Amino acid sequence: MRVLMVTHGELGQCLLDSAARIYGAAVGVDVLSNDPFDATGLAAAIGEWLGSEDSDTLILVDVGGGSCGIAARLAADGRTRTWILGGVNLPMVLTCLGSGDTMDGRELVDKILDRALNSVNLLEPLN
């Protein structure tokens, strides 16, 4: 599955770098920052990355209702095998790296959502 992370500033690259420190490699996830683009330009850049082939593709964005999420939704319009997930976090990226080549699109999306939702919790002190 192809994976693109679209974020504000350097967040995406920082998440990918952190995942590489944990996982050992960060292959198979591309990163695009919104920095050099206006809303139209960002959607065009995502569309260019998507290309004409409608294969299983996942776009991870930081803020679903922000410029990255809106641009991803515009670029993916009409694509039946492209999923967009908002609220990208480190467990989501790690799941992509660990399972992206072994699962079909919907199966991977479900696994990522499960990991993302279960990664946010209240941690009690150890003592």
N, CA, C and O atoms as CSV, one atom per row, in Angstrom:
chain,resi,resn,atom,element,x,y,z
A,1,MET,N,N,0.841,-1.178,0.000
A,1,MET,CA,C,0.000,0.000,0.000
A,1,MET,C,C,0.884,1.238,0.000
A,1,MET,O,O,1.887,1.297,0.710
A,2,ARG,N,N,0.510,2.205,-0.786
A,2,ARG,CA,C,1.228,3.477,-0.808
A,2,ARG,C,C,0.726,4.339,0.346
A,2,ARG,O,O,-0.472,4.375,0.627
A,3,VAL,N,N,1.652,5.037,1.014
A,3,VAL,CA,C,1.280,5.873,2.156
A,3,VAL,C,C,1.924,7.244,2.005
A,3,VAL,O,O,3.119,7.357,1.730
A,4,LEU,N,N,1.110,8.288,2.189
A,4,LEU,CA,C,1.586,9.668,2.179
A,4,LEU,C,C,1.137,10.331,3.471
A,4,LEU,O,O,-0.031,10.238,3.850
A,5,MET,N,N,2.062,10.998,4.145
A,5,MET,CA,C,1.743,11.755,5.348
A,5,MET,C,C,1.809,13.240,4.988
A,5,MET,O,O,2.846,13.730,4.540
A,6,VAL,N,N,0.700,13.950,5.187
A,6,VAL,CA,C,0.608,15.370,4.856
A,6,VAL,C,C,0.376,16.133,6.154
A,6,VAL,O,O,-0.637,15.940,6.826
A,7,THR,N,N,1.326,17.003,6.500
A,7,THR,CA,C,1.247,17.686,7.793
A,7,THR,C,C,1.667,19.143,7.689
A,7,THR,O,O,2.211,19.590,6.680
A,8,HIS,N,N,1.395,19.861,8.762
A,8,HIS,CA,C,1.861,21.234,8.894
A,8,HIS,C,C,3.351,21.227,9.236
A,8,HIS,O,O,3.799,20.461,10.089
A,9,GLY,N,N,4.093,22.070,8.574
A,9,GLY,CA,C,5.516,22.211,8.877
A,9,GLY,C,C,6.267,20.904,8.757
A,9,GLY,O,O,6.065,20.138,7.814
A,10,GLU,N,N,7.130,20.660,9.715
A,10,GLU,CA,C,7.998,19.478,9.687
A,10,GLU,C,C,7.466,18.318,10.530
A,10,GLU,O,O,8.186,17.351,10.778
A,11,LEU,N,N,6.214,18.409,10.970
A,11,LEU,CA,C,5.656,17.366,11.830
A,11,LEU,C,C,5.760,15.977,11.202
A,11,LEU,O,O,6.174,15.029,11.869
A,12,GLY,N,N,5.397,15.850,9.953
A,12,GLY,CA,C,5.433,14.550,9.289
A,12,GLY,C,C,6.825,13.956,9.245
A,12,GLY,O,O,7.012,12.774,9.534
A,13,GLN,N,N,7.803,14.774,8.885
A,13,GLN,CA,C,9.178,14.270,8.822
A,13,GLN,C,C,9.680,13.902,10.214
A,13,GLN,O,O,10.405,12.920,10.371
A,14,CYS,N,N,9.302,14.680,11.224
A,14,CYS,CA,C,9.705,14.353,12.599
A,14,CYS,C,C,9.080,13.039,13.061
A,14,CYS,O,O,9.748,12.233,13.709
A,15,LEU,N,N,7.813,12.814,12.739
A,15,LEU,CA,C,7.170,11.544,13.087
A,15,LEU,C,C,7.860,10.377,12.388
A,15,LEU,O,O,8.090,9.330,12.994
A,16,LEU,N,N,8.186,10.563,11.118
A,16,LEU,CA,C,8.845,9.492,10.370
A,16,LEU,C,C,10.243,9.221,10.913
A,16,LEU,O,O,10.653,8.065,11.024
A,17,ASP,N,N,10.978,10.279,11.252
A,17,ASP,CA,C,12.313,10.106,11.837
A,17,ASP,C,C,12.232,9.379,13.180
A,17,ASP,O,O,13.050,8.505,13.466
A,18,SER,N,N,11.249,9.738,14.000
A,18,SER,CA,C,11.071,9.068,15.295
A,18,SER,C,C,10.700,7.605,15.104
A,18,SER,O,O,11.198,6.739,15.823
A,19,ALA,N,N,9.837,7.325,14.147
A,19,ALA,CA,C,9.455,5.936,13.865
A,19,ALA,C,C,10.661,5.125,13.410
A,19,ALA,O,O,10.792,3.953,13.762
A,20,ALA,N,N,11.532,5.739,12.635
A,20,ALA,CA,C,12.738,5.041,12.165
A,20,ALA,C,C,13.655,4.695,13.332
A,20,ALA,O,O,14.309,3.653,13.313
A,21,ARG,N,N,13.710,5.547,14.339
A,21,ARG,CA,C,14.533,5.257,15.524
A,21,ARG,C,C,13.990,4.064,16.302
A,21,ARG,O,O,14.753,3.299,16.892
A,22,ILE,N,N,12.681,3.912,16.300
A,22,ILE,CA,C,12.048,2.805,17.016
A,22,ILE,C,C,12.044,1.538,16.162
A,22,ILE,O,O,12.391,0.456,16.636
A,23,TYR,N,N,11.655,1.686,14.922
A,23,TYR,CA,C,11.428,0.540,14.046
A,23,TYR,C,C,12.692,0.075,13.336
A,23,TYR,O,O,12.809,-1.094,12.967
A,24,GLY,N,N,13.634,0.986,13.147
A,24,GLY,CA,C,14.881,0.624,12.473
A,24,GLY,C,C,14.959,1.091,11.042
A,24,GLY,O,O,16.059,1.222,10.504
A,25,ALA,N,N,13.843,1.345,10.408
A,25,ALA,CA,C,13.811,1.851,9.041
A,25,ALA,C,C,12.471,2.534,8.821
A,25,ALA,O,O,11.480,2.214,9.478
A,26,ALA,N,N,12.454,3.457,7.909
A,26,ALA,CA,C,11.212,4.169,7.608
A,26,ALA,C,C,10.982,4.158,6.103
A,26,ALA,O,O,10.980,5.203,5.452
A,27,VAL,N,N,10.789,2.970,5.567
A,27,VAL,CA,C,10.594,2.801,4.133
A,27,VAL,C,C,9.112,2.622,3.846
A,27,VAL,O,O,8.417,1.910,4.571
A,28,GLY,N,N,8.633,3.260,2.802
A,28,GLY,CA,C,7.255,3.054,2.378
A,28,GLY,C,C,6.284,4.132,2.794
A,28,GLY,O,O,5.091,4.027,2.507
A,29,VAL,N,N,6.758,5.166,3.462
A,29,VAL,CA,C,5.906,6.292,3.836
A,29,VAL,C,C,6.550,7.554,3.278
A,29,VAL,O,O,7.688,7.880,3.616
A,30,ASP,N,N,5.817,8.262,2.423
A,30,ASP,CA,C,6.292,9.536,1.891
A,30,ASP,C,C,5.718,10.666,2.732
A,30,ASP,O,O,4.669,10.513,3.358
A,31,VAL,N,N,6.408,11.797,2.743
A,31,VAL,CA,C,6.000,12.937,3.562
A,31,VAL,C,C,5.864,14.171,2.681
A,31,VAL,O,O,6.692,14.420,1.805
A,32,LEU,N,N,4.811,14.937,2.927
A,32,LEU,CA,C,4.595,16.201,2.231
A,32,LEU,C,C,4.191,17.246,3.265
A,32,LEU,O,O,3.243,17.044,4.025
A,33,SER,N,N,4.914,18.361,3.287
A,33,SER,CA,C,4.598,19.463,4.192
A,33,SER,C,C,3.711,20.471,3.471
A,33,SER,O,O,3.816,20.642,2.256
A,34,ASN,N,N,2.848,21.129,4.214
A,34,ASN,CA,C,2.017,22.169,3.612
A,34,ASN,C,C,2.763,23.494,3.468
A,34,ASN,O,O,2.246,24.434,2.864
A,35,ASP,N,N,3.969,23.572,4.016
A,35,ASP,CA,C,4.699,24.838,4.081
A,35,ASP,C,C,4.778,25.639,2.781
A,35,ASP,O,O,4.411,26.814,2.783
A,36,PRO,N,N,5.232,25.068,1.689
A,36,PRO,CA,C,5.397,25.939,0.526
A,36,PRO,C,C,4.113,26.180,-0.267
A,36,PRO,O,O,4.161,26.852,-1.297
A,37,PHE,N,N,2.967,25.655,0.176
A,37,PHE,CA,C,1.764,25.657,-0.651
A,37,PHE,C,C,0.633,26.488,-0.065
A,37,PHE,O,O,0.514,26.634,1.152
A,38,ASP,N,N,-0.200,27.033,-0.958
A,38,ASP,CA,C,-1.511,27.506,-0.538
A,38,ASP,C,C,-2.452,26.304,-0.659
A,38,ASP,O,O,-2.018,25.220,-1.048
A,39,ALA,N,N,-3.723,26.484,-0.332
A,39,ALA,CA,C,-4.651,25.344,-0.310
A,39,ALA,C,C,-4.751,24.660,-1.673
A,39,ALA,O,O,-4.762,23.431,-1.746
A,40,THR,N,N,-4.822,25.429,-2.736
A,40,THR,CA,C,-4.929,24.862,-4.081
A,40,THR,C,C,-3.657,24.132,-4.466
A,40,THR,O,O,-3.706,23.046,-5.042
A,41,GLY,N,N,-2.524,24.727,-4.148
A,41,GLY,CA,C,-1.242,24.105,-4.472
A,41,GLY,C,C,-1.015,22.808,-3.717
A,41,GLY,O,O,-0.443,21.864,-4.263
A,42,LEU,N,N,-1.459,22.750,-2.465
A,42,LEU,CA,C,-1.296,21.529,-1.676
A,42,LEU,C,C,-2.147,20.402,-2.261
A,42,LEU,O,O,-1.680,19.269,-2.373
A,43,ALA,N,N,-3.378,20.704,-2.629
A,43,ALA,CA,C,-4.236,19.688,-3.253
A,43,ALA,C,C,-3.623,19.203,-4.563
A,43,ALA,O,O,-3.677,18.012,-4.871
A,44,ALA,N,N,-3.045,20.112,-5.328
A,44,ALA,CA,C,-2.402,19.728,-6.593
A,44,ALA,C,C,-1.187,18.842,-6.343
A,44,ALA,O,O,-0.968,17.873,-7.071
A,45,ALA,N,N,-0.395,19.164,-5.320
A,45,ALA,CA,C,0.789,18.353,-5.004
A,45,ALA,C,C,0.383,16.948,-4.565
A,45,ALA,O,O,1.027,15.968,-4.940
A,46,ILE,N,N,-0.674,16.849,-3.777
A,46,ILE,CA,C,-1.169,15.534,-3.362
A,46,ILE,C,C,-1.691,14.774,-4.579
A,46,ILE,O,O,-1.432,13.581,-4.732
A,47,GLY,N,N,-2.425,15.470,-5.440
A,47,GLY,CA,C,-2.934,14.844,-6.657
A,47,GLY,C,C,-1.819,14.331,-7.546
A,47,GLY,O,O,-1.935,13.260,-8.142
A,48,GLU,N,N,-0.742,15.091,-7.636
A,48,GLU,CA,C,0.415,14.649,-8.423
A,48,GLU,C,C,1.024,13.393,-7.804
A,48,GLU,O,O,1.378,12.458,-8.522
A,49,TRP,N,N,1.146,13.365,-6.479
A,49,TRP,CA,C,1.678,12.177,-5.809
A,49,TRP,C,C,0.766,10.972,-6.056
A,49,TRP,O,O,1.247,9.865,-6.294
A,50,LEU,N,N,-0.547,11.192,-5.997
A,50,LEU,CA,C,-1.494,10.102,-6.216
A,50,LEU,C,C,-1.374,9.533,-7.627
A,50,LEU,O,O,-1.474,8.322,-7.821
A,51,GLY,N,N,-1.162,10.399,-8.601
A,51,GLY,CA,C,-1.064,9.946,-9.985
A,51,GLY,C,C,-2.403,9.458,-10.505
A,51,GLY,O,O,-3.445,9.715,-9.904
A,52,SER,N,N,-2.368,8.763,-11.610
A,52,SER,CA,C,-3.610,8.342,-12.261
A,52,SER,C,C,-4.069,6.953,-11.838
A,52,SER,O,O,-5.229,6.601,-12.056
A,53,GLU,N,N,-3.197,6.163,-11.243
A,53,GLU,CA,C,-3.555,4.803,-10.846
A,53,GLU,C,C,-4.353,4.821,-9.543
A,53,GLU,O,O,-3.933,5.427,-8.558
A,54,ASP,N,N,-5.503,4.153,-9.547
A,54,ASP,CA,C,-6.339,4.086,-8.345
A,54,ASP,C,C,-6.040,2.787,-7.596
A,54,ASP,O,O,-6.846,1.857,-7.587
A,55,SER,N,N,-4.864,2.747,-6.971
A,55,SER,CA,C,-4.465,1.572,-6.192
A,55,SER,C,C,-4.667,1.870,-4.709
A,55,SER,O,O,-4.923,3.014,-4.334
A,56,ASP,N,N,-4.552,0.836,-3.860
A,56,ASP,CA,C,-4.705,1.042,-2.422
A,56,ASP,C,C,-3.719,2.095,-1.938
A,56,ASP,O,O,-2.505,1.926,-2.047
A,57,THR,N,N,-4.256,3.176,-1.406
A,57,THR,CA,C,-3.450,4.311,-0.988
A,57,THR,C,C,-4.001,4.854,0.317
A,57,THR,O,O,-5.214,4.934,0.510
A,58,LEU,N,N,-3.102,5.224,1.203
A,58,LEU,CA,C,-3.477,5.807,2.485
A,58,LEU,C,C,-2.821,7.167,2.613
A,58,LEU,O,O,-1.621,7.318,2.379
A,59,ILE,N,N,-3.620,8.157,2.987
A,59,ILE,CA,C,-3.099,9.490,3.272
A,59,ILE,C,C,-3.357,9.767,4.746
A,59,ILE,O,O,-4.498,9.726,5.207
A,60,LEU,N,N,-2.292,10.046,5.475
A,60,LEU,CA,C,-2.379,10.406,6.887
A,60,LEU,C,C,-2.201,11.911,7.000
A,60,LEU,O,O,-1.228,12.455,6.477
A,61,VAL,N,N,-3.115,12.590,7.667
A,61,VAL,CA,C,-3.006,14.037,7.849
A,61,VAL,C,C,-3.014,14.356,9.336
A,61,VAL,O,O,-3.510,13.576,10.150
A,62,ASP,N,N,-2.455,15.516,9.680
A,62,ASP,CA,C,-2.408,15.882,11.092
A,62,ASP,C,C,-3.753,16.402,11.590
A,62,ASP,O,O,-4.224,15.967,12.641
A,63,VAL,N,N,-4.370,17.309,10.868
A,63,VAL,CA,C,-5.645,17.893,11.284
A,63,VAL,C,C,-6.662,17.658,10.165
A,63,VAL,O,O,-6.565,18.247,9.088
A,64,GLY,N,N,-7.629,16.795,10.435
A,64,GLY,CA,C,-8.590,16.438,9.400
A,64,GLY,C,C,-9.373,17.610,8.844
A,64,GLY,O,O,-9.669,17.641,7.650
A,65,GLY,N,N,-9.716,18.577,9.688
A,65,GLY,CA,C,-10.481,19.732,9.242
A,65,GLY,C,C,-9.631,20.914,8.839
A,65,GLY,O,O,-10.158,21.974,8.502
A,66,GLY,N,N,-8.308,20.742,8.869
A,66,GLY,CA,C,-7.392,21.813,8.492
A,66,GLY,C,C,-7.024,21.745,7.020
A,66,GLY,O,O,-7.591,20.965,6.254
A,67,SER,N,N,-6.066,22.572,6.641
A,67,SER,CA,C,-5.682,22.659,5.230
A,67,SER,C,C,-5.180,21.332,4.681
A,67,SER,O,O,-5.447,21.008,3.524
A,68,CYS,N,N,-4.463,20.561,5.481
A,68,CYS,CA,C,-3.934,19.274,5.011
A,68,CYS,C,C,-5.063,18.285,4.754
A,68,CYS,O,O,-5.070,17.604,3.728
A,69,GLY,N,N,-6.007,18.202,5.668
A,69,GLY,CA,C,-7.132,17.290,5.503
A,69,GLY,C,C,-8.035,17.678,4.346
A,69,GLY,O,O,-8.485,16.822,3.585
A,70,ILE,N,N,-8.294,18.957,4.219
A,70,ILE,CA,C,-9.155,19.428,3.126
A,70,ILE,C,C,-8.485,19.187,1.781
A,70,ILE,O,O,-9.128,18.722,0.840
A,71,ALA,N,N,-7.196,19.501,1.686
A,71,ALA,CA,C,-6.468,19.288,0.429
A,71,ALA,C,C,-6.439,17.809,0.064
A,71,ALA,O,O,-6.592,17.456,-1.106
A,72,ALA,N,N,-6.244,16.944,1.049
A,72,ALA,CA,C,-6.225,15.500,0.781
A,72,ALA,C,C,-7.584,15.032,0.272
A,72,ALA,O,O,-7.655,14.229,-0.658
A,73,ARG,N,N,-8.647,15.521,0.867
A,73,ARG,CA,C,-9.992,15.124,0.439
A,73,ARG,C,C,-10.294,15.612,-0.966
A,73,ARG,O,O,-10.927,14.902,-1.748
A,74,LEU,N,N,-9.847,16.816,-1.293
A,74,LEU,CA,C,-10.039,17.329,-2.652
A,74,LEU,C,C,-9.266,16.491,-3.664
A,74,LEU,O,O,-9.794,16.132,-4.717
A,75,ALA,N,N,-8.018,16.184,-3.341
A,75,ALA,CA,C,-7.163,15.435,-4.266
A,75,ALA,C,C,-7.651,14.003,-4.462
A,75,ALA,O,O,-7.478,13.431,-5.538
A,76,ALA,N,N,-8.256,13.425,-3.435
A,76,ALA,CA,C,-8.676,12.020,-3.497
A,76,ALA,C,C,-10.104,11.844,-4.002
A,76,ALA,O,O,-10.591,10.717,-4.082
A,77,ASP,N,N,-10.768,12.917,-4.338
A,77,ASP,CA,C,-12.153,12.840,-4.785
A,77,ASP,C,C,-12.293,11.867,-5.962
A,77,ASP,O,O,-11.575,11.970,-6.956
A,78,GLY,N,N,-13.216,10.936,-5.830
A,78,GLY,CA,C,-13.478,9.976,-6.895
A,78,GLY,C,C,-12.608,8.733,-6.868
A,78,GLY,O,O,-12.798,7.828,-7.681
A,79,ARG,N,N,-11.665,8.677,-5.956
A,79,ARG,CA,C,-10.782,7.510,-5.854
A,79,ARG,C,C,-11.390,6.534,-4.855
A,79,ARG,O,O,-11.580,6.870,-3.686
A,80,THR,N,N,-11.687,5.349,-5.312
A,80,THR,CA,C,-12.387,4.377,-4.471
A,80,THR,C,C,-11.461,3.589,-3.561
A,80,THR,O,O,-11.923,2.925,-2.633
A,81,ARG,N,N,-10.170,3.653,-3.815
A,81,ARG,CA,C,-9.223,2.857,-3.022
A,81,ARG,C,C,-8.226,3.742,-2.274
A,81,ARG,O,O,-7.103,3.328,-1.988
A,82,THR,N,N,-8.655,4.959,-1.964
A,82,THR,CA,C,-7.825,5.879,-1.188
A,82,THR,C,C,-8.542,6.196,0.112
A,82,THR,O,O,-9.703,6.603,0.109
A,83,TRP,N,N,-7.841,6.007,1.223
A,83,TRP,CA,C,-8.375,6.309,2.546
A,83,TRP,C,C,-7.582,7.465,3.129
A,83,TRP,O,O,-6.371,7.563,2.928
A,84,ILE,N,N,-8.273,8.345,3.858
A,84,ILE,CA,C,-7.636,9.490,4.512
A,84,ILE,C,C,-7.948,9.395,6.000
A,84,ILE,O,O,-9.110,9.318,6.397
A,85,LEU,N,N,-6.901,9.402,6.816
A,85,LEU,CA,C,-7.063,9.362,8.267
A,85,LEU,C,C,-6.492,10.641,8.865
A,85,LEU,O,O,-5.366,11.025,8.547
A,86,GLY,N,N,-7.254,11.299,9.721
A,86,GLY,CA,C,-6.796,12.502,10.400
A,86,GLY,C,C,-6.252,12.187,11.780
A,86,GLY,O,O,-6.527,11.127,12.344
A,87,GLY,N,N,-5.478,13.118,12.317
A,87,GLY,CA,C,-4.934,12.976,13.663
A,87,GLY,C,C,-3.724,12.074,13.744
A,87,GLY,O,O,-3.542,11.369,14.737
A,88,VAL,N,N,-2.895,12.086,12.718
A,88,VAL,CA,C,-1.749,11.173,12.671
A,88,VAL,C,C,-0.904,11.285,13.938
A,88,VAL,O,O,-0.632,12.380,14.430
A,89,ASN,N,N,-0.497,10.122,14.453
A,89,ASN,CA,C,0.383,10.085,15.618
A,89,ASN,C,C,1.427,8.991,15.408
A,89,ASN,O,O,1.366,8.245,14.431
A,90,LEU,N,N,2.366,8.902,16.314
A,90,LEU,CA,C,3.470,7.955,16.160
A,90,LEU,C,C,3.000,6.499,16.087
A,90,LEU,O,O,3.507,5.761,15.243
A,91,PRO,N,N,2.061,6.043,16.923
A,91,PRO,CA,C,1.600,4.663,16.778
A,91,PRO,C,C,1.004,4.362,15.396
A,91,PRO,O,O,1.139,3.245,14.895
A,92,MET,N,N,0.351,5.346,14.782
A,92,MET,CA,C,-0.189,5.147,13.437
A,92,MET,C,C,0.936,4.934,12.431
A,92,MET,O,O,0.853,4.050,11.578
A,93,VAL,N,N,1.978,5.739,12.531
A,93,VAL,CA,C,3.111,5.620,11.606
A,93,VAL,C,C,3.817,4.287,11.816
A,93,VAL,O,O,4.176,3.619,10.846
A,94,LEU,N,N,4.019,3.895,13.062
A,94,LEU,CA,C,4.654,2.604,13.347
A,94,LEU,C,C,3.837,1.445,12.775
A,94,LEU,O,O,4.405,0.481,12.262
A,95,THR,N,N,2.527,1.534,12.857
A,95,THR,CA,C,1.672,0.488,12.299
A,95,THR,C,C,1.811,0.425,10.785
A,95,THR,O,O,1.838,-0.662,10.208
A,96,CYS,N,N,1.898,1.571,10.144
A,96,CYS,CA,C,2.123,1.591,8.687
A,96,CYS,C,C,3.425,0.902,8.328
A,96,CYS,O,O,3.477,0.100,7.396
A,97,LEU,N,N,4.465,1.212,9.063
A,97,LEU,CA,C,5.772,0.627,8.771
A,97,LEU,C,C,5.786,-0.871,9.027
A,97,LEU,O,O,6.440,-1.620,8.301
A,98,GLY,N,N,5.077,-1.310,10.044
A,98,GLY,CA,C,5.105,-2.719,10.400
A,98,GLY,C,C,4.130,-3.593,9.643
A,98,GLY,O,O,4.324,-4.805,9.555
A,99,SER,N,N,3.078,-2.992,9.091
A,99,SER,CA,C,2.024,-3.808,8.473
A,99,SER,C,C,1.649,-3.388,7.062
A,99,SER,O,O,0.843,-4.057,6.415
A,100,GLY,N,N,2.211,-2.307,6.579
A,100,GLY,CA,C,1.809,-1.757,5.287
A,100,GLY,C,C,1.958,-2.683,4.108
A,100,GLY,O,O,1.197,-2.578,3.145
A,101,ASP,N,N,2.919,-3.589,4.154
A,101,ASP,CA,C,3.152,-4.496,3.030
A,101,ASP,C,C,2.415,-5.818,3.164
A,101,ASP,O,O,2.436,-6.630,2.239
A,102,THR,N,N,1.766,-6.048,4.294
A,102,THR,CA,C,1.176,-7.367,4.532
A,102,THR,C,C,-0.345,-7.363,4.558
A,102,THR,O,O,-0.956,-8.426,4.669
A,103,MET,N,N,-0.971,-6.199,4.458
A,103,MET,CA,C,-2.429,-6.123,4.563
A,103,MET,C,C,-3.007,-5.373,3.377
A,103,MET,O,O,-2.340,-4.542,2.762
A,104,ASP,N,N,-4.270,-5.682,3.063
A,104,ASP,CA,C,-4.931,-4.893,2.033
A,104,ASP,C,C,-5.378,-3.569,2.648
A,104,ASP,O,O,-5.270,-3.374,3.858
A,105,GLY,N,N,-5.873,-2.673,1.824
A,105,GLY,CA,C,-6.176,-1.317,2.250
A,105,GLY,C,C,-7.089,-1.196,3.446
A,105,GLY,O,O,-6.724,-0.576,4.444
A,106,ARG,N,N,-8.269,-1.776,3.362
A,106,ARG,CA,C,-9.240,-1.615,4.446
A,106,ARG,C,C,-8.767,-2.283,5.729
A,106,ARG,O,O,-8.999,-1.771,6.823
A,107,GLU,N,N,-8.111,-3.416,5.594
A,107,GLU,CA,C,-7.593,-4.130,6.758
A,107,GLU,C,C,-6.549,-3.284,7.489
A,107,GLU,O,O,-6.554,-3.210,8.718
A,108,LEU,N,N,-5.657,-2.650,6.733
A,108,LEU,CA,C,-4.640,-1.797,7.337
A,108,LEU,C,C,-5.270,-0.567,7.983
A,108,LEU,O,O,-4.882,-0.179,9.085
A,109,VAL,N,N,-6.230,0.044,7.309
A,109,VAL,CA,C,-6.914,1.212,7.869
A,109,VAL,C,C,-7.557,0.857,9.208
A,109,VAL,O,O,-7.435,1.611,10.173
A,110,ASP,N,N,-8.233,-0.274,9.270
A,110,ASP,CA,C,-8.871,-0.698,10.523
A,110,ASP,C,C,-7.835,-0.916,11.628
A,110,ASP,O,O,-8.064,-0.538,12.777
A,111,LYS,N,N,-6.710,-1.518,11.285
A,111,LYS,CA,C,-5.660,-1.755,12.281
A,111,LYS,C,C,-5.067,-0.433,12.768
A,111,LYS,O,O,-4.829,-0.262,13.963
A,112,ILE,N,N,-4.831,0.493,11.850
A,112,ILE,CA,C,-4.276,1.796,12.230
A,112,ILE,C,C,-5.245,2.542,13.139
A,112,ILE,O,O,-4.831,3.115,14.147
A,113,LEU,N,N,-6.524,2.542,12.795
A,113,LEU,CA,C,-7.516,3.217,13.638
A,113,LEU,C,C,-7.559,2.617,15.036
A,113,LEU,O,O,-7.648,3.344,16.025
A,114,ASP,N,N,-7.498,1.306,15.118
A,114,ASP,CA,C,-7.492,0.642,16.418
A,114,ASP,C,C,-6.279,1.069,17.237
A,114,ASP,O,O,-6.409,1.409,18.413
A,115,ARG,N,N,-5.108,1.053,16.621
A,115,ARG,CA,C,-3.882,1.449,17.335
A,115,ARG,C,C,-3.940,2.914,17.753
A,115,ARG,O,O,-3.542,3.264,18.864
A,116,ALA,N,N,-4.434,3.764,16.866
A,116,ALA,CA,C,-4.502,5.194,17.172
A,116,ALA,C,C,-5.430,5.453,18.353
A,116,ALA,O,O,-5.076,6.182,19.279
A,117,LEU,N,N,-6.605,4.863,18.317
A,117,LEU,CA,C,-7.577,5.087,19.386
A,117,LEU,C,C,-7.106,4.522,20.714
A,117,LEU,O,O,-7.370,5.106,21.766
A,118,ASN,N,N,-6.417,3.401,20.677
A,118,ASN,CA,C,-5.932,2.783,21.911
A,118,ASN,C,C,-4.638,3.396,22.432
A,118,ASN,O,O,-4.197,3.063,23.532
A,119,SER,N,N,-4.031,4.281,21.663
A,119,SER,CA,C,-2.779,4.893,22.112
A,119,SER,C,C,-3.011,6.136,22.965
A,119,SER,O,O,-2.086,6.630,23.610
A,120,VAL,N,N,-4.227,6.636,22.971
A,120,VAL,CA,C,-4.539,7.822,23.769
A,120,VAL,C,C,-5.251,7.361,25.035
A,120,VAL,O,O,-6.381,6.875,24.981
A,121,ASN,N,N,-4.579,7.519,26.177
A,121,ASN,CA,C,-5.170,7.082,27.436
A,121,ASN,C,C,-4.514,7.805,28.602
A,121,ASN,O,O,-3.459,8.424,28.461
A,122,LEU,N,N,-5.153,7.711,29.735
A,122,LEU,CA,C,-4.634,8.312,30.958
A,122,LEU,C,C,-3.664,7.335,31.607
A,122,LEU,O,O,-4.025,6.193,31.890
A,123,LEU,N,N,-2.453,7.776,31.841
A,123,LEU,CA,C,-1.438,6.934,32.477
A,123,LEU,C,C,-1.316,7.322,33.945
A,123,LEU,O,O,-1.089,8.486,34.276
A,124,GLU,N,N,-1.465,6.355,34.796
A,124,GLU,CA,C,-1.345,6.577,36.236
A,124,GLU,C,C,0.129,6.549,36.637
A,124,GLU,O,O,0.932,5.888,35.979
A,125,PRO,N,N,0.493,7.255,37.704
A,125,PRO,CA,C,1.878,7.199,38.187
A,125,PRO,C,C,2.276,5.767,38.536
A,125,PRO,O,O,1.428,4.959,38.916
A,126,LEU,N,N,3.539,5.460,38.411
A,126,LEU,CA,C,4.037,4.114,38.692
A,126,LEU,C,C,4.200,3.845,40.187
A,126,LEU,O,O,4.278,2.681,40.581
A,127,ASN,N,N,4.253,4.854,41.016
A,127,ASN,CA,C,4.453,4.609,42.449
A,127,ASN,C,C,3.192,4.753,43.251
A,127,ASN,O,O,3.211,4.576,44.469
